[in-house]
Amino acid sequence: MKTKVRVGKKLTIHIPKAVAEELNIKEGDILSLRVKDNKIILEHNDAILFSIKGKKFAKITLDEIEKISEEEQNSYENPH
């Protein structure tokens, strides 16, 4: 979908209803805005999308994940 918008007072831009509906944007949602190649990119901050595309700030190995998983399973199977 492509549409034109007008820049308003204080440089505000109104997101047309059809665009908001297509992207499932609702009042109170947090969006990310960035500039790339002279374009404005506005993205819906979906937790799954963030986990895939977001900046990585921690590292964990597969062995560590497996160990944590086993400990959690044991805590459910053998509650104290």
BALOBA-1460 file (C-alpha; in Angstrom, 3 decimals):
// residues 80
<rec num="1" residu="m" x="0.000" y="0.000" z="0.000"/>
<rec num="2" residu="k" x="1.269" y="3.449" z="-0.869"/>
<rec num="3" residu="t" x="-0.340" y="6.711" z="0.202"/>
<rec num="4" residu="k" x="0.578" y="10.355" z="0.642"/>
<rec num="5" residu="v" x="0.552" y="12.158" z="3.982"/>
<rec num="6" residu="r" x="1.014" y="15.795" z="4.884"/>
<rec num="7" residu="v" x="3.511" y="16.984" z="7.474"/>
<rec num="8" residu="g" x="1.596" y="19.006" z="10.071"/>
<rec num="9" residu="k" x="2.451" y="21.405" z="12.847"/>
<rec num="10" residu="k" x="5.452" y="20.384" z="14.917"/>
<rec num="11" residu="l" x="6.405" y="18.046" z="12.033"/>
<rec num="12" residu="t" x="3.693" y="15.502" z="12.897"/>
<rec num="13" residu="i" x="2.553" y="12.873" z="10.414"/>
<rec num="14" residu="h" x="-0.878" y="11.245" z="10.649"/>
<rec num="15" residu="i" x="-1.008" y="7.516" z="9.903"/>
<rec num="16" residu="p" x="-4.031" y="6.898" z="7.663"/>
<rec num="17" residu="k" x="-6.634" y="4.530" z="9.119"/>
<rec num="18" residu="a" x="-6.250" y="2.004" z="6.277"/>
<rec num="19" residu="v" x="-2.483" y="1.788" z="6.883"/>
<rec num="20" residu="a" x="-2.936" y="1.442" z="10.654"/>
<rec num="21" residu="e" x="-5.492" y="-1.328" z="10.133"/>
<rec num="22" residu="e" x="-3.286" y="-3.175" z="7.645"/>
<rec num="23" residu="l" x="-0.383" y="-3.112" z="10.128"/>
<rec num="24" residu="n" x="-2.613" y="-3.714" z="13.163"/>
<rec num="25" residu="i" x="-1.405" y="-0.484" z="14.791"/>
<rec num="26" residu="k" x="-3.509" y="0.568" z="17.756"/>
<rec num="27" residu="e" x="-3.507" y="3.573" z="20.071"/>
<rec num="28" residu="g" x="-0.727" y="3.218" z="22.636"/>
<rec num="29" residu="d" x="1.452" y="0.935" z="20.498"/>
<rec num="30" residu="i" x="5.169" y="1.689" z="20.445"/>
<rec num="31" residu="l" x="6.660" y="2.069" z="16.973"/>
<rec num="32" residu="s" x="10.280" y="2.348" z="15.851"/>
<rec num="33" residu="l" x="11.245" y="5.052" z="13.394"/>
<rec num="34" residu="r" x="14.575" y="5.073" z="11.578"/>
<rec num="35" residu="v" x="16.155" y="6.532" z="8.500"/>
<rec num="36" residu="k" x="17.785" y="4.340" z="5.873"/>
<rec num="37" residu="d" x="18.890" y="5.339" z="2.383"/>
<rec num="38" residu="n" x="17.051" y="8.673" z="2.618"/>
<rec num="39" residu="k" x="13.795" y="6.910" z="3.581"/>
<rec num="40" residu="i" x="11.807" y="6.945" z="6.811"/>
<rec num="41" residu="i" x="11.062" y="3.428" z="8.027"/>
<rec num="42" residu="l" x="8.347" y="3.037" z="10.659"/>
<rec num="43" residu="e" x="8.057" y="-0.415" z="12.208"/>
<rec num="44" residu="h" x="5.564" y="-1.931" z="14.587"/>
<rec num="45" residu="n" x="7.412" y="-3.173" z="17.686"/>
<rec num="46" residu="d" x="6.267" y="-6.756" z="17.727"/>
<rec num="47" residu="a" x="8.050" y="-8.828" z="20.403"/>
<rec num="48" residu="i" x="8.754" y="-11.673" z="17.982"/>
<rec num="49" residu="l" x="10.009" y="-9.299" z="15.304"/>
<rec num="50" residu="f" x="12.151" y="-7.541" z="17.908"/>
<rec num="51" residu="s" x="13.669" y="-10.854" z="19.008"/>
<rec num="52" residu="i" x="14.613" y="-11.616" z="15.402"/>
<rec num="53" residu="k" x="15.692" y="-8.191" z="14.139"/>
<rec num="54" residu="g" x="16.445" y="-6.322" z="17.355"/>
<rec num="55" residu="k" x="19.910" y="-5.436" z="18.587"/>
<rec num="56" residu="k" x="21.489" y="-8.388" z="20.349"/>
<rec num="57" residu="f" x="22.763" y="-7.602" z="23.831"/>
<rec num="58" residu="a" x="23.432" y="-11.031" z="25.356"/>
<rec num="59" residu="k" x="24.940" y="-14.315" z="24.274"/>
<rec num="60" residu="i" x="24.016" y="-17.826" z="25.337"/>
<rec num="61" residu="t" x="25.147" y="-21.174" z="23.979"/>
<rec num="62" residu="l" x="22.910" y="-24.077" z="23.032"/>
<rec num="63" residu="d" x="24.422" y="-26.067" z="25.901"/>
<rec num="64" residu="e" x="23.413" y="-23.325" z="28.358"/>
<rec num="65" residu="i" x="19.874" y="-23.287" z="26.955"/>
<rec num="66" residu="e" x="19.644" y="-27.075" z="27.306"/>
<rec num="67" residu="k" x="20.918" y="-26.929" z="30.907"/>
<rec num="68" residu="i" x="18.377" y="-24.242" z="31.852"/>
<rec num="69" residu="s" x="15.608" y="-26.208" z="30.135"/>
<rec num="70" residu="e" x="16.495" y="-29.372" z="32.042"/>
<rec num="71" residu="e" x="16.620" y="-27.488" z="35.365"/>
<rec num="72" residu="e" x="13.187" y="-25.960" z="34.716"/>
<rec num="73" residu="q" x="11.702" y="-29.323" z="33.774"/>
<rec num="74" residu="n" x="13.151" y="-30.897" z="36.917"/>
<rec num="75" residu="s" x="11.693" y="-28.127" z="39.071"/>
<rec num="76" residu="y" x="8.207" y="-28.942" z="37.727"/>
<rec num="77" residu="e" x="8.640" y="-32.691" z="38.022"/>
<rec num="78" residu="n" x="10.201" y="-32.564" z="41.507"/>
<rec num="79" residu="p" x="8.789" y="-29.558" z="43.371"/>
<rec num="80" residu="h" x="10.410" y="-28.885" z="46.765"/>
